[in-house]
């Protein structure tokens, strides 16, 4: 499953000033790592975001935000913002 290259480019622009930023293919998308930890990813389903678990629970109340990964047991603190909502 391909990720949205336009979304990946928007992430590059937003995070371009971050030190130690790397990219790595993962979760069927393109993960953006800061100091070796994934912060966000471009995914075919939308934007994958890593949040504090408490903030992740709050984010799930927003329109277009769902658990990640889709179709599997959710990972605490990880959400996906659907393409139409970003």
Buried (B, 14 or more C-beta within 10 A) or exposed (E): EEBBEEBBEBBBEEBEEEEEBEBEEEBBBBBBBBEEEBBBBBBBBBBBBBBEEEEBEEBEEEEBBBBBBBEEEBBEBBBBBBBEEE
